[in-house]
Amino acid sequence: MFSWRRRGVRSRWLQSYAIVLLIPIVMMAATYVQTKRVIEEEIHRANSALLSQLQREIDSYIDDTYRLAETISLNPKVASLISRQQQLGWEEKLLMVQAMADFRFYVALRNVEQFYIYFREGDFLLTQGSYYPTSLYYDLYLASSGVKLDEWRNHLLGKHRGLFTSLDGLGGENKNGIMYTQSLPMQDKGVSGTATLVIEFNQEQLLASIRNIQSYNQGNVYILDAENRLLASAEAFPDEARSFRKLEGKNQTGMVTDSWNGKQVVLSYMESSKSSWKYVYVLPSRLYAQKAQYVRNMTLLTLGTSLILGSVIAIFLARKNYHPLERLVRNVAQRNRPELAKLAPSEINEYDYLEKVIDDALDNNTLMHRTIEKQSKTIRSNLLVRILKGRIEQGFPLHEVLPEHGVRLTTQDLAVMLFYLEDYSGFFRQDEQDEEKKREFVQLIMTNIIEELAGQSHQGWMVEIDDMLACIVNFREGVSAAEAMQDLANLAEEAQRFIGNRFHIQFTVSVSMLHRSVAELPAAYQEAMEAMEYRMLQGVQTIIWYEEIKQHELSYSYSMEKEQQLINYVTAGDFAGAKQTLDDIINSNLGQGNISVDMIRCLMFDMCSTMMKAAMEANLNPSELYVENLEAIRELVNGSTAQAMRERMTQFLRKVCSHSEERKKSGKYRLKDNVLAYIGENYQNHDLSITTISEHFDLHPSYLSRYFKEQAGENLTEYINKYRVEQAKALLLQDEILIKDICDMVGMYNINTFIRLFKKYEGVTPSAYRESNRHS
């Protein structure tokens, strides 16, 4: 079914095995390179150790030479001869004998072969054993070595400050070695000196040291001065091809490669910090290669063997491991959906095919579980609602059905808590308008948190019922009634604190009494409902206990005298007196503590009626007052709290008293009407303001503003804005007019100002207002 295809599993396995085989190959190659480098480093380290030994020995030569030169320069007999060399009398010859006697003690240094002093003005030499004219010394000791007399004499006549040179540099062919040249006297630094001291190193001792170093390997040792000139070597006649240019500018120690006579060589070098000489150990590169050759051969042999065996094993394992996979794919393809079976032969490899089949099966399984879970939650919620409302049929196997829906009671001790959502606007952005989705999301948050809090000590199941959330709490075994009620209090307080602080959701809680069976849950739910009614008295974001409100009075106190007193204050326009009377009536009834909610509602209805009576007795225009009164009654019906109703009644009372006060100033009504008419005619004018209106009526702006506030109860600018918004509302019902055009038509310059004012007075933006009226 699946052949040896490029995208097939077998071919990919072989590719993987090939990659695995490459790992040891790469590692062996890296090992070979590293081994070669380590061998080179070890050889260089050994060479450096040998050169360090030679350096210390040569440095001792140099130290001896410096000490000998200083001793001779400080010898008083030598100093006298230098100053008296032009006349050689018997005194000067005596000084020579005395000086040579001192010289015999100096040559006890094993590193110094010989030394002599050349006196320039006298043109003679003084050695440790005799006195020679210059030409005689040359004939006896230097002529046979190939050193030219003129070059040697010029060298002696030069100015030298501790110069180390090789005899080869003076043309000597049969004699080599290192000699030290110093002008005397040493203290006379301003002139070239009248004598020259020459100290020759012990050549045999020097060559013995060099050959001792060379005996460890098949290399050659060279000693170079600070300018990379050859000073000494064990070679009798060093080849001119010996180039040390690559050592220029190098550090004190290191290794470089070069080509001498067409052969690759490795130069290990070390520089003396005392003399700046370089000690160079030169080895043929083949010595390095010989030591790494064995490692390379073994590496290649191992690589070849691993590659052959690995390839054979890889092919064998690929064929063997593929057979079970092939059978599995064939069986799956025969039993799966046709559209997936078509993919197997050519489009994808076996693993991709199996992955698609498994993903498809898992997706179907997940979808099925989500559907079942969603249906299970819906069924459980419906069952709990039926239980709370007492709609379970006689003989229904409740104790068997509840565990099937995840409700497993540990005891028969139960209670019901109700949660009434007060405000959750702080949890959402202002542009989120879908109230249904927002409420569902808030209910989901509260359900998860409250069930978790209840589960910390007991068990709890949340369900939505009658636009509220109910929680059925099942207490653990061994909990007393007092402990159970205290746990309910802790649960309610923690839920209000945590949800309020974290999510800015405000809600009121009511709690039933403790009940002893599932059959009593409807009674518990009714108790929580009755307790929630007292939300009107106790206010929002409170916890109301049924046990505390089950005893209540069925009457309220509102005498005819108080009613007449309130009417009199309203008729007189005395807001302060009317408000004081209103507060006295409400406080006296709420102070009883056990008055029922229904009685409070009746009291509020009576007081609304009283204020309307007072308005009619004062012959006031009742149209606007009726609207206010209707809003107050609607709030009472919808379950507003007593505090909210007190504020609503106070606003209503203020407006009634304001109307009464305005009636007393009826002589000014005509100007007010004229101003209102002028605003109605010119509201589309962008320049309409207090200033333009006051100029039209020839009044001072401050007077007009104060007058309008007294007559209309609001400032003039506020009225103009409200009037423009009312006109805009009518235009918004026409979909063909753009909002920015409506802004211009009602006399507003800025669209942002228009949107802000519209939302201020209507509670929604212009676009939301248009959208809501389009669907209504």
C-alpha positions in Angstrom: 0.0 0.0 0.0 2.8 2.4 1.0 5.9 1.8 -1.2 9.4 3.2 -0.9 8.3 6.8 -1.5 10.3 9.9 -0.8 7.7 11.1 1.6 7.1 7.5 3.0 8.0 6.5 6.6 10.6 4.0 5.6 12.5 6.5 3.5 12.3 9.0 6.4 13.5 6.4 8.8 16.5 5.7 6.6 17.2 9.4 6.4 17.0 9.6 10.2 19.3 6.7 10.6 21.7 8.3 8.1 21.7 11.5 10.3 22.4 9.4 13.4 25.3 7.8 11.6 26.7 11.2 10.8 26.9 12.0 14.5 29.8 9.6 15.3 31.4 10.5 11.9 31.4 14.2 12.9 32.5 13.4 16.4 35.4 11.2 15.2 36.5 13.9 12.8 36.4 16.5 15.6 38.3 14.1 17.8 41.0 13.7 15.1 41.3 17.4 14.7 41.4 17.9 18.5 44.0 15.1 18.9 46.2 16.6 16.3 46.0 19.9 18.0 46.8 18.4 21.3 49.8 16.6 19.9 51.1 19.8 18.4 50.5 21.6 21.7 52.4 18.9 23.6 55.3 19.0 21.3 55.4 22.8 21.5 55.1 22.5 25.3 58.1 20.1 25.4 60.1 22.3 23.1 59.3 25.3 25.2 60.5 23.5 28.3 63.8 22.7 26.6 64.2 26.2 25.3 63.5 27.5 28.8 66.3 25.4 30.1 68.6 26.7 27.4 67.5 30.3 28.0 68.3 30.1 31.7 71.8 28.7 30.9 72.5 31.4 28.3 71.2 34.0 30.6 73.8 32.9 33.1 76.5 33.3 30.4 75.3 36.8 29.8 75.3 37.6 33.6 78.8 36.3 33.9 79.9 38.4 30.9 78.3 41.6 32.4 80.0 41.0 35.8 83.4 40.3 34.1 83.1 43.5 32.0 82.2 45.6 35.0 85.1 44.1 37.0 87.6 44.8 34.3 86.4 48.3 33.7 86.7 49.1 37.4 90.3 47.7 37.6 92.5 50.7 38.5 95.5 49.3 36.6 93.4 49.0 33.4 92.2 52.5 34.0 95.8 53.7 34.3 96.9 51.9 31.2 94.0 53.5 29.2 95.1 57.0 30.2 98.8 56.3 29.7 98.7 54.0 26.6 100.6 56.4 24.3 103.9 56.1 26.2 104.9 52.6 27.2 107.7 52.9 29.7 108.8 50.5 32.4 106.0 51.8 34.7 103.3 51.1 32.1 104.7 47.6 31.5 104.7 47.0 35.2 101.0 47.9 35.2 100.5 45.4 32.4 102.1 42.6 34.4 100.0 43.5 37.4 96.8 43.7 35.3 97.5 40.3 33.7 98.0 38.9 37.2 94.5 40.1 38.1 93.1 38.8 34.7 94.2 35.2 35.6 91.7 35.3 38.4 88.9 36.5 36.1 89.1 33.7 33.6 88.1 31.2 36.2 84.5 31.6 34.8 83.7 28.5 32.8 81.4 30.3 30.4 84.1 32.7 29.2 86.7 31.3 26.8 89.0 34.4 26.7 89.0 38.2 26.7 91.3 41.0 25.6 91.5 44.8 25.7 92.4 46.8 22.6 94.1 50.1 23.3 93.4 52.3 20.3 96.0 55.0 20.8 98.7 52.5 21.6 97.4 50.0 18.9 98.1 47.0 21.1 96.1 44.3 22.9 96.4 43.1 26.4 95.0 39.5 27.1 94.9 37.6 30.3 98.3 36.1 29.5 100.3 38.5 27.4 100.8 41.8 25.5 100.5 41.8 21.7 100.7 44.4 19.0 97.5 44.4 17.1 98.8 42.9 13.9 100.7 40.2 15.7 97.5 39.1 17.6 95.6 39.0 14.4 98.3 36.8 12.7 98.4 34.4 15.6 94.8 33.9 16.4 92.4 35.4 13.8 94.0 35.2 10.3 93.4 31.4 10.1 89.7 31.8 10.8 89.1 34.0 7.8 88.4 37.2 9.7 89.6 40.2 7.8 92.0 42.5 9.6 90.4 45.7 8.5 86.9 44.6 9.5 88.1 43.4 12.8 90.1 46.6 13.5 87.1 48.8 12.4 84.9 46.8 14.8 87.3 47.4 17.6 87.5 51.1 16.8 83.7 51.5 16.9 81.6 52.7 19.9 80.0 49.8 21.7 77.8 49.6 24.7 77.5 46.0 25.6 77.1 44.6 22.0 76.8 40.9 21.4 77.8 39.7 17.9 78.9 36.6 16.1 82.3 36.1 14.7 80.5 35.1 11.5 79.5 38.7 11.2 83.2 39.7 10.8 83.7 37.3 7.9 85.0 34.4 9.9 84.5 31.2 8.0 86.4 28.7 10.2 85.5 30.1 13.6 82.1 31.0 15.0 80.9 31.9 18.4 79.5 34.9 20.4 81.6 37.7 21.5 80.8 40.7 23.8 82.2 44.2 22.9 82.3 47.1 25.3 84.0 50.5 24.9 86.2 51.6 27.8 86.1 53.4 30.1 82.4 52.5 30.7 81.8 55.7 32.7 82.7 57.9 29.8 79.3 57.9 28.0 79.9 61.1 25.9 82.8 59.8 23.8 83.7 56.7 21.9 86.3 55.6 24.4 90.0 54.9 24.0 89.9 51.2 24.5 87.6 48.3 23.6 86.9 45.2 25.8 86.2 42.0 23.9 84.9 38.9 25.8 84.4 35.6 23.8 81.9 33.0 25.1 83.2 29.5 25.7 82.1 28.1 22.3 82.5 24.4 23.3 80.4 24.9 26.4 77.7 26.8 24.4 77.6 24.1 21.7 77.4 21.4 24.3 74.3 23.1 25.7 72.7 23.4 22.3 73.4 19.8 21.3 72.1 18.6 24.6 68.7 20.3 23.8 68.8 18.9 20.2 69.3 15.4 21.4 65.7 15.0 22.4 64.3 15.5 18.9 65.5 15.7 15.4 65.5 19.4 15.4 68.0 22.3 15.4 68.4 25.1 18.0 69.2 28.7 17.0 70.0 31.7 19.1 69.0 35.1 17.7 69.6 38.6 18.9 66.9 41.2 19.5 67.0 42.0 15.7 66.5 38.3 14.8 70.2 38.0 13.6 71.8 34.6 14.1 74.2 34.5 17.1 74.8 30.8 17.5 73.8 27.4 16.2 75.0 23.8 16.3 75.2 23.8 12.5 78.7 24.2 11.3 77.6 26.3 8.3 74.0 27.5 8.6 72.2 27.7 5.3 71.3 31.2 4.1 67.7 29.8 3.5 67.3 29.9 7.3 64.8 32.8 7.5 63.5 34.1 10.8 61.3 36.9 9.3 58.1 35.3 10.6 59.3 35.9 14.2 59.3 39.6 13.8 56.7 41.3 16.0 55.8 38.0 17.8 55.0 37.6 21.5 57.6 36.2 24.0 56.7 32.6 23.2 54.8 30.8 20.5 54.9 28.6 17.5 54.9 29.4 13.7 55.3 27.4 10.5 57.6 28.3 7.6 59.2 26.7 4.5 63.0 26.1 4.4 64.5 24.7 1.2 61.0 23.6 0.1 60.4 21.7 3.3 57.8 22.7 5.9 59.2 23.3 9.4 57.7 24.3 12.7 59.5 27.0 14.7 58.9 27.0 18.5 60.5 30.1 20.0 61.0 31.8 23.3 62.2 35.4 24.0 64.4 36.2 27.0 63.1 39.1 29.0 66.6 39.8 30.2 68.5 40.1 26.9 65.6 40.1 24.3 67.4 37.2 22.6 65.2 34.6 20.9 65.8 30.9 21.4 64.3 29.0 18.4 63.7 25.2 18.1 63.1 24.1 14.5 61.5 20.8 13.8 60.3 19.3 10.5 56.5 19.2 10.1 56.7 15.5 9.3 57.5 14.7 12.9 54.1 16.2 13.9 52.4 14.3 11.1 54.0 11.0 12.1 52.6 11.2 15.5 49.1 12.1 14.3 49.2 9.6 11.4 48.3 6.6 13.6 45.3 8.4 15.1 44.1 9.4 11.6 44.4 5.9 10.2 42.5 4.4 13.2 39.9 7.1 12.9 39.3 6.4 9.1 39.2 2.7 9.8 36.6 3.1 12.5 34.6 5.5 10.4 34.5 3.1 7.4 33.5 0.1 9.6 30.8 2.1 11.4 29.4 3.5 8.1 29.1 0.0 6.5 27.7 -1.7 9.6 25.3 1.2 10.4 23.9 1.2 6.8 23.2 -2.5 6.9 21.6 -2.3 10.3 19.6 0.8 9.3 18.1 -0.9 6.2 17.3 -4.0 8.2 15.6 -2.1 11.1 13.6 0.1 8.7 12.1 -2.9 6.9 11.5 -4.8 10.2 9.9 -1.8 12.0 7.7 -0.8 9.1 5.7 -4.0 8.8 3.5 -3.4 11.9 2.9 0.2 10.9 1.9 -0.9 7.4 -0.7 -3.3 8.8 -2.1 -0.7 11.1 -2.4 1.9 8.4 -4.1 -0.6 6.1 -6.7 -1.6 8.8 -7.4 2.1 9.6 -7.8 3.0 6.0 -10.3 0.2 5.4 -12.5 1.2 8.4 -12.3 5.0 8.2 -14.2 7.6 6.2 -13.7 7.6 2.5 -12.3 11.1 2.3 -9.4 10.2 4.7 -8.8 6.8 3.1 -8.1 8.6 -0.2 -5.2 10.4 1.4 -3.2 7.2 2.2 -1.7 6.1 -1.1 0.1 9.2 -2.3 -0.7 12.5 -0.6 0.7 12.1 2.9 3.0 9.7 4.7 1.7 7.0 7.2 2.2 9.0 10.4 0.5 12.1 8.9 -2.4 9.9 7.8 -2.8 8.4 11.3 -2.5 11.8 12.9 -5.4 13.1 10.7 -7.5 10.1 11.5 -6.8 10.4 15.3 -7.4 14.2 15.2 -10.7 13.7 13.5 -11.8 11.1 16.0 -10.7 13.3 19.0 -12.5 16.3 17.5 -15.7 14.3 17.2 -15.3 13.0 20.7 -14.6 16.5 22.1 -17.7 17.8 20.3 -19.8 15.0 21.6 -18.6 15.5 25.2 -19.2 19.3 25.0 -22.7 18.7 23.8 -23.4 16.1 26.5 -21.8 18.4 29.2 -23.9 21.4 28.0 -27.1 19.4 28.0 -26.2 17.9 31.4 -25.8 21.4 32.9 -29.0 22.5 31.3 -30.9 19.4 32.6 -29.3 19.9 36.1 -30.3 23.5 36.2 -33.8 22.7 35.1 -34.0 20.0 37.8 -32.8 22.3 40.6 -35.2 25.0 39.5 -38.1 22.6 39.6 -37.0 21.4 43.1 -36.7 25.0 44.4 -40.1 25.9 43.0 -41.8 22.7 44.3 -42.7 21.3 40.9 -41.5 17.7 41.4 -44.2 15.2 40.7 -45.3 12.8 43.4 -43.2 9.6 43.3 -40.3 11.2 41.3 -37.1 9.3 42.3 -35.2 12.4 43.3 -32.5 10.7 45.4 -31.6 8.5 42.4 -31.7 11.3 39.8 -29.7 13.9 41.7 -26.4 11.9 41.8 -26.7 11.3 38.0 -26.4 15.0 37.5 -23.5 15.6 39.9 -25.6 16.5 43.0 -24.5 14.0 45.7 -25.8 14.9 49.1 -23.6 14.0 52.0 -26.3 14.9 54.6 -29.9 16.1 54.6 -28.9 19.5 56.1 -29.6 22.2 53.4 -30.0 25.9 53.0 -30.7 28.3 50.1 -28.8 31.5 49.3 -30.1 34.1 46.8 -27.8 36.5 45.0 -29.3 39.6 43.4 -27.0 41.4 40.9 -27.0 45.2 41.7 -24.2 46.6 39.5 -21.5 45.1 37.2 -20.8 48.0 34.9 -17.3 48.5 36.4 -16.3 45.1 35.0 -16.9 45.9 31.3 -15.8 48.6 28.9 -18.3 51.3 28.0 -18.4 50.2 24.4 -19.7 46.7 25.3 -23.4 47.0 24.7 -24.7 43.4 24.7 -26.4 43.3 28.1 -27.5 39.7 27.8 -24.0 38.4 27.1 -22.6 40.6 29.9 -25.1 39.2 32.4 -24.3 35.6 31.3 -20.6 36.2 31.8 -21.1 37.7 35.3 -23.3 34.8 36.3 -20.7 32.4 35.1 -18.0 34.1 37.2 -20.2 34.2 40.3 -21.2 30.5 39.8 -17.6 29.3 39.6 -16.4 31.4 42.6 -19.3 30.7 44.9 -19.4 27.0 44.2 -15.6 26.9 44.9 -16.1 28.9 48.2 -18.9 26.6 49.3 -16.9 23.5 48.4 -14.1 24.5 50.8 -16.2 23.4 53.8 -19.4 21.9 52.4 -21.0 21.5 49.0 -22.8 24.1 46.8 -24.7 24.1 43.5 -25.6 27.3 41.7 -28.6 27.8 39.4 -30.2 30.8 37.7 -33.8 31.4 38.8 -36.1 34.4 38.5 -33.3 36.7 37.3 -31.3 35.9 40.3 -28.7 33.2 41.3 -29.6 30.6 43.9 -27.1 28.4 45.7 -28.2 25.2 47.3 -25.8 24.5 50.2 -25.4 21.0 51.6 -23.6 20.9 54.9 -21.1 18.3 55.9 -21.9 15.7 58.6 -21.5 16.7 62.2 -22.1 20.5 61.7 -24.4 22.2 64.3 -27.1 24.7 63.2 -25.1 27.6 64.7 -21.9 26.5 62.9 -23.8 26.1 59.7 -25.3 29.6 59.8 -21.8 31.0 60.7 -20.3 29.2 57.7 -23.1 30.7 55.5 -22.2 34.2 56.8 -18.5 33.6 56.1 -19.4 32.4 52.6 -21.6 35.4 51.8 -19.0 37.9 53.2 -16.1 36.3 51.3 -18.0 36.2 48.1 -19.0 39.9 48.3 -15.4 40.9 49.2 -13.5 38.8 46.6 -15.9 39.3 43.7 -16.4 43.0 44.5 -12.7 43.7 44.7 -11.5 41.6 41.9 -14.3 42.0 39.3 -16.2 45.1 40.6 -19.5 43.2 40.7 -22.0 44.3 43.4 -24.7 42.0 44.7 -27.1 41.5 47.6 -27.4 38.2 49.4 -30.4 36.7 51.2 -30.2 33.5 53.3 -32.9 31.0 54.3 -33.1 29.1 57.5 -31.6 25.6 57.9 -33.8 22.7 56.6 -33.5 19.0 57.1 -34.5 17.4 53.8 -34.6 18.0 50.1 -38.4 18.1 50.3 -38.0 21.4 52.3 -36.0 23.2 49.7 -39.1 24.9 48.2 -39.8 26.4 51.6 -36.1 27.4 52.0 -36.3 29.1 48.6 -39.4 31.1 49.6 -37.7 32.2 52.8 -34.8 33.5 50.8 -37.2 35.3 48.4 -39.0 37.0 51.3 -35.7 38.0 52.8 -34.6 39.5 49.5 -37.7 41.7 49.5 -36.1 43.5 52.5 -33.4 44.7 50.1 -35.6 47.8 49.8 -35.1 48.5 53.5 -31.5 47.3 54.1 -30.0 48.6 50.9 -27.7 47.1 48.3 -24.6 45.0 48.9 -26.0 43.6 52.1 -26.6 40.2 53.6 -30.3 39.6 54.6 -31.2 36.8 56.9 -34.8 35.4 56.9 -34.5 34.6 60.6 -34.1 38.3 61.4 -37.1 39.5 59.3 -39.7 36.8 59.8 -41.6 38.9 62.4 -42.9 42.2 61.0 -45.6 44.8 61.5 -48.5 45.2 59.0 -49.0 49.0 59.5 -47.1 52.2 59.2 -47.3 55.7 60.8 -48.5 58.6 58.6 -51.0 60.9 60.3 -53.2 63.4 58.6 -51.4 66.1 60.6 -48.1 65.2 59.0 -49.7 65.0 55.6 -51.2 68.4 55.9 -48.0 69.8 57.3 -46.1 68.5 54.2 -48.8 70.0 51.9 -48.5 73.4 53.6 -44.7 73.5 53.2 -45.0 72.5 49.5 -47.7 75.1 48.8 -45.5 77.7 50.4 -42.4 76.6 48.4 -40.5 76.0 51.6 -38.2 73.1 50.5 -36.2 73.0 53.8 -39.4 72.6 55.9 -40.9 70.1 53.5 -37.7 68.0 53.4 -37.4 68.0 57.2 -41.0 66.7 57.4 -40.3 64.0 54.7 -37.3 62.8 56.6 -39.2 62.7 59.9 -41.9 60.6 58.4 -39.5 58.1 56.7 -37.2 57.8 59.7 -40.0 57.3 62.2 -41.3 54.3 60.2 -37.9 52.8 59.3 -36.9 53.1 63.0 -39.5 50.6 64.0 -37.2 47.8 62.7 -39.9 45.2 62.1 -42.0 47.1 59.5 -42.7 45.0 56.4 -41.5 45.9 52.9 -45.1 46.1 51.7 -45.9 48.7 54.3 -42.9 50.8 53.3 -44.1 50.7 49.7 -47.6 51.8 50.8 -46.0 54.7 52.8 -44.0 55.8 49.7 -47.2 55.6 47.5 -49.0 57.8 50.1 -46.3 60.4 50.1 -46.2 60.6 46.3 -49.9 61.2 46.4 -49.5 63.9 49.1 -47.1 65.9 47.0 -49.3 65.7 43.9 -52.2 66.9 46.1 -50.1 69.9 47.2 -49.2 70.7 43.6 -52.8 70.7 42.6 -53.8 72.8 45.6 -51.2 75.4 44.5 -52.8 75.4 41.0 -49.4 74.4 39.4 -49.0 73.0 35.9 -49.0 69.3 36.7 -47.7 67.9 33.4 -44.0 67.7 34.4 -44.8 66.7 38.0 -46.9 63.8 36.7 -43.9 62.5 34.8 -41.6 62.7 37.9 -44.3 61.0 40.0 -44.7 58.2 37.5 -40.9 57.6 37.5 -40.9 57.3 41.3 -43.8 54.9 41.3 -42.1 52.7 38.7 -39.0 52.5 40.9 -41.2 51.4 43.8 -42.7 48.7 41.7 -39.3 47.5 40.4 -38.0 47.0 43.9 -35.9 50.2 44.5 -34.3 50.5 48.0 -35.7 52.8 50.6 -32.6 55.0 50.5 -33.0 55.4 46.7 -36.7 56.2 47.1 -35.8 58.8 49.7 -33.5 60.5 47.3 -36.1 60.2 44.5 -38.7 61.7 46.8 -36.3 64.5 47.8 -35.7 65.4 44.1 -39.4 65.3 43.5 -40.1 67.5 46.5 -37.5 70.0 45.4 -39.1 70.3 42.0 -42.6 70.8 43.4 -41.4 73.5 45.8 -39.5 75.1 43.0 -42.7 75.3 40.9 -44.5 76.8 43.9 -41.8 79.4 44.2 -41.9 80.2 40.5 -45.6 80.9 40.7 -44.9 83.6 43.2 -42.7 85.3 40.5 -45.3 85.0 37.7 -44.7 88.6 36.6 -41.5 87.5 35.0 -43.0 84.6 33.1 -43.2 86.6 29.8 -39.4 87.1 29.6 -38.9 83.4 30.3 -41.3 82.4 27.5 -39.6 84.9 25.1 -36.1 83.4 25.9 -37.4 79.9 25.4 -39.0 80.9 22.1 -35.8 82.6 20.9 -33.8 79.4 21.7 -36.4 77.3 19.8 -35.9 79.6 16.7 -32.1 79.9 16.8 -30.8 76.6 18.3 -29.3 75.7 14.9 -27.0 78.8 15.1 -23.5 77.7 16.2 -23.0 81.1 18.0 -26.1 80.8 20.2 -25.0 81.4 23.8 -25.8 83.4 26.9 -24.0 86.4 25.4 -25.9 86.4 22.1 -29.3 85.9 23.9 -28.5 88.7 26.4 -27.5 91.1 23.6 -30.8 90.2 21.8 -32.9 91.1 24.8 -30.6 94.0 25.9 -29.8 92.4 29.2 -26.6 91.8 31.1 -25.4 88.2 30.7 -25.0 87.6 34.5 -28.5 88.9 35.1 -30.0 86.7 32.4 -28.2 83.6 33.6 -29.4 84.1 37.2 -33.0 85.0 36.1 -33.2 81.9 33.9 -31.9 79.6 36.7 -34.6 81.0 39.1 -37.4 80.6 36.6 -36.5 77.3 34.9 -34.6 75.6 37.7 -31.5 75.0 35.5 -28.9 77.2 34.0 -29.3 78.5 30.4 -26.4 76.6 28.8 -27.7 73.4 30.2 -31.1 74.1 28.8 -29.7 74.9 25.3 -27.7 71.7 25.3 -30.7 69.6 26.4 -32.9 71.3 23.7 -30.3 70.5 21.0 -30.1 66.9 22.1 -34.0 66.6 22.0 -33.9 67.9 18.4 -31.1 65.5 17.5 -33.1 62.6 18.8 -35.8 63.3 16.3 -33.3 63.6 13.5 -31.6 60.3 14.5 -34.8 58.4 13.6 -34.0 59.3 10.0 -31.3 56.8 8.9 -30.3 58.7 5.8 -28.9 61.6 7.8 -25.3 61.2 9.0 -24.5 61.8 12.7 -21.9 64.4 11.9 -24.6 66.3 9.8 -27.1 66.1 12.7 -24.4 67.6 14.9 -24.2 70.5 12.5 -27.9 70.8 12.1 -28.5 71.2 15.9 -25.9 74.0 16.1 -22.9 72.1 17.6 -19.4 72.6 16.3 -17.6 69.5 17.5 -18.8 65.9 16.9 -17.0 64.8 20.1 -18.8 67.4 22.2 -22.1 66.3 20.6 -21.5 62.6 21.5 -20.5 63.5 25.0 -23.5 65.7 25.7 -25.9 63.1 24.1 -24.5 60.3 26.3 -24.7 62.6 29.3 -28.4 63.3 28.9 -29.6 60.0 27.2 -27.2 57.5 28.7 -26.2 56.1 25.3 -24.2 57.4 22.3 -26.1 58.7 19.2 -25.2 55.6 17.2 -26.5 53.3 20.0 -29.7 55.4 20.3 -30.3 55.1 16.6 -29.6 51.4 16.6 -31.9 50.7 19.6 -34.8 52.7 17.9 -34.2 50.9 14.6 -34.9 47.5 16.3 -37.8 48.7 18.4 
